[in-house]
Amino acid sequence: MTLPTRTAAGLYRNLATGVLLEGTVELDPYPGVWHDNTGHEVLKGGSGPVTLVAGAWSLALPRTDAGGVNPTTGRLWRLTETIGTEPVRVRYFALPAGDGSALDVTELIEAKPGPLTYLPVAGATGATGPAGPTGATGPAGATGAAGAAGATGPQGPAGTPGSNVAYSDGIFVIDDPALTILPTAASWTVVQSLPGTKLQDSFEAQVGDWFEPLGNALIGGTGSQWLDWALLDNTGAIDTFAGSTIGTPLPQGNPVIYPSTSFNTITSPPVFKIAARHIDGGGKATLALVHQGSGDRKIYTHPELPFQLRIRRTRPA
């Protein structure tokens, strides 16, 4: 089937200079595969990188409210934004029919992925076999005595353990002023916005849980001001660094947040295992962005360039 489409578009400019920005965007459906009501794939994969032209992009995309598509609810588009060569933000948005005009996603309030609803798909009906001849009705037999109970069969093999994945509500920091220049820090400490908001998030935890920080932020500047993700203990002190996976940090912080754009990186969210010392009196563990050193590193916390952090928790079954 052919899905109805609507045009989505966006425009990116430097808020300080007004210069139109260069970069790419990539749009992928959520979830990654959509089916029709017969179980056939109707959408798989996204746009691939789309280059900004004069700071703008425009693309006709299948609508998220199209009928006859599974899942029936919860479909979204996932927008990955890269300015220059630096990924700066990932967010989700719905693309309904609306009035049919192009939808400016830079003006939208971000949607959060939620539960999906699927319509069961019936299999094909098999051919009807030939009817056999009707037999004669026999006399009713006497009820026999109940037989002895059979021996208990052997226990079956244990099933494969599963896991439970959940996400925190997260933080969305849009303090003014827009720019937080990191102060000189002789020792590692949690990053704060200029008005004093700590860039950290907490989520309900049990011993043995796995926590991953899912952060989006625009970071600028250079100098010997190092950054890393960290797991705090139940007193709020730094316990484990993502870059080293232990309580002692790497000398120059996490390599994937190095203060230079001259290097390519291989990135994926770091993973922390929760122990009893990480869980506070409210039953939560905390991940934070931390820094140390000096320089002019900057973290943006502006309504148009927000700092975002959510925790993905995986709990073994």
N, C-alpha and C positions, 0 to 999 in steps of 0.2 A: 504494500500500500504506500501511497505518497503522502507524507505528512504536510499539513499546512504550515507555512512559515510566517515569520515577522522579522523585520529588520531591527537588529540591536547595534548600537554605536557608542563610541566614547571619545573624549577629547582630553589630552594631557598637556598641561603647560606648567612652567616654573612659576610658583606663586609669588616669588620675590621679584623676578625679572620680566615675567610675561612671555619668555621664550618658549616656543612649542617644543616639546620633548621628543626624543628619538627612543625607539625600543620596539618591543613586540608584545602582543597579547596572544593567549591560547585559550580556546573555549572547548570544554569537554562536557558531555551530558552526565548528569547524576540521576540514577546510577549509571554505570558505564555502558549498559546494553538495554535497549527498549524493545519490546516484542508487541506484535498485534495479538488479537484475541484467539488466534489459532496456534500461537506459540512460535511464529516465525519472527526472526530479527527484522526490525524496521529501522533501527538506528544503532550503530556501534562505532565508537571512536569519535574524536572531535575534529577541530579545524586544523590542528597543527599550528605552528607559529604564524601569526598575521602581523606584518610589519606596519608600524605607525607611519602614515603619510601626512606630513605637516601636523604631527601630533595627534592625528585622528585615525580611527578605524571604523568600518561599517561592514556588517555581515548579515545575510539572511539566514536565520536559524529556525529549526522546527519548534513550534510552540509547545510550551509545557502543559497546556490545557487541552491538547488535541484528543478527541474521543477515539475509542477503539484501541487504546494503547495500554500496555502493562509496563510498570505499575500504574494503576489508575489514579493514584494521588501521590504527592511527594516528589514529583519530577522537578529538577532544577537544572540550570546551567552553571558550570564551575568556570570562573574567570581567573586566569593566572596572568599577572601584570609584571612585565620586565621593563625597567627604565634603563637605557644604555645596555649594559650586560648584567645588571644586578636584578634578580627577582625581588620585588618589593611587596607584593600583596597577593593573596588568594582569597576570593570571596565567591558567594553563590547568589544567584538571582533567579526569579521566576520570569517567564516570558509568555504571558497570556495573550489572547486575541486583542484585548483593549479596543482602541479606536482604529487600529490598523496602521497608525503612524509609526515612524522609527522611534525606538525606545532608547533614551540616553541613560546608559547604566551608571554613569558617574553621578547622576542625580538620585539614584535609587537608595533605599534603605536595604542593607544587606539581609538576605534570607538565610536562615539556619537550616541545614539538612535535618529532616525529621523522619518519623516513621513512614514506611512505604506500604501501600495497599495494592495487592495483586488480585486479579480476577481469575479464578480457576479455569483452566483450559481443558475442555472435554476431548477425549481421544476419538478416533474414527470408529464408527459402528461396524462391527464385523458382519459378514454375510450370514443369513439365516440358513441353518442346515435343514435337510428334508425331515418331515414328520414321520415318525415310525408308526407301525400299526398299533392300535389299542389292544392291550392284552385283557384277558378275562380276569375279573375280580376273584381273588382266592378267598377261602374262608379265613376268618381271624384266628390266629394261633394263640395258644395259651401263653401267659406271661411267664417267662423263665425266671429262675432264681438269680439273684444278684451275684455276680462273680466276685472273686477275691480281688482286693486292690493290688495293682501291680507294684513292682519295686520302684523306688524313686530313681529317676534318671540322673546322670552325672550333671554337675553344674556347668553351664556354658562359659565360654571365655569372657573375660572382662572387656567392656566396651572401651573405646578410645576416649581418654579424657578430653573434654571440651574446654572452652574459655568464654568469658563474658567481657565484652568491650563496652565502655561507657565514656562520655565526654562531660567535662565540667562546663558550667555556663560561661566561664572565661571572664577576662577583663578587657575593657575597650577604653583606652586612656586618650582623652581629647582635651587635656588641660591647656590653658593658655598661660604663657606665650607658646607659640608653635614649636619653638626650638629649645631643646635642653642640651646645653653644653656640659659635658661630664666634668665635674670638679676633680682636681688632683686627689688621688686616693693612695695612701702609702700601703694599705693592705686591702685585700679583696673585700668588697662590700656590695650590697644590693643597690642597683641603679634606681634613682628616684627622679621623677619629673621636677621641673623647677618649682612648681607649687608644693611638692612634697609627696606625690603619689608613688608608692613603691611599685616597680614593675615586676609583680609576682602574683601567682594564683594558687589557691588551695582547693583540694578536692578530698572527699571522704575516702579513707584508705584502710586496708587491712594488711597485716604482715604477709609478704609474698606477692602483693600486687606489683605490677609494672607500670611506671609513669613515663609518658613521653610529652615534652613541651612542643606545642604547635604554635609557633610565634610568627607574626608578620609585623615588620617595621621598616621604616626608611632610616638608614644609618649613613652619616657622612663624616668628613674630617679625616685627619691623619694623626701621626704622632704615636708615642709609646703608651697609649691608653688601651689596655687589653680587655676583651670581653669573653664571657663564657656563660653557659647555662649551669645552674647548680641546684642540688637538692638540699633543703635546709633541715636541721634537726628540730626536735620539739621545743627548743628554746628560741628558734629563729636564727641560729648561727649556721654558717655554711658548713655542710657535712661532706658532700661529694661533688666533684666537678665533672662536667660532661667530657671535657677535652682529655682528661687523664683517667677518668672512671674511678678515681680514689680521692682521698681527702687532701692531697697535695696538688695544686694546679700546675699546668704547663707554664714555663716561664713567659710565653707570649700569648697566653690564653688559648681559646679554641681556634684551631686553624681555619675553620669555615667562616669565622667572623673576624679574620685578620684585617687590619686597617689599611688595605691597599686593594685596588682593582686590577693589579698587574698579574694576578695569578688566577688560574682556574681551580675550582674545588669540586670534590665529590661529596654531596651532602645527603643526609637523611636524618630524621629526628633522633637525638640521643635517647637512650633508654635507661631508667633508673629502677632498681629493685628496692621495694619498701621494706624496712626493718622496724622493729618496735621503737627504736630511738628517733625515728622520723615522724611519728604520729603524735600530734599535740593532744591537749586535754579535750578538745572538741571532736576528736576522731578523724582529723584531717592531716594530710601531708602537703608540703608547699614546694613549688618550683619557682625559681627566680632568675632574672637576668642580672649578672654580677660584673663588676669591673675593678680594675686596679691600674695605677700608673698616672701619667700626665700626658697632655696633648690637647687637641681641639676636637676630639670625637664628639659627634652630635647624635642625639636620638630625637626624632620628630614625634610629637604628641599633639597633633592638630586635628580639628574636625575633618579636614580633607586629607590628612596624612596621619591617621591614628596609629597608635601602638596597640596590637592585639595579642593576646595569649590565652590559649585553651590547653587543658590537660586531657590527653587520651589515656584512660586507665584500662589495662587488660588484667582481668582477675582469673587465675586458673580455676577450673571447675573442681 
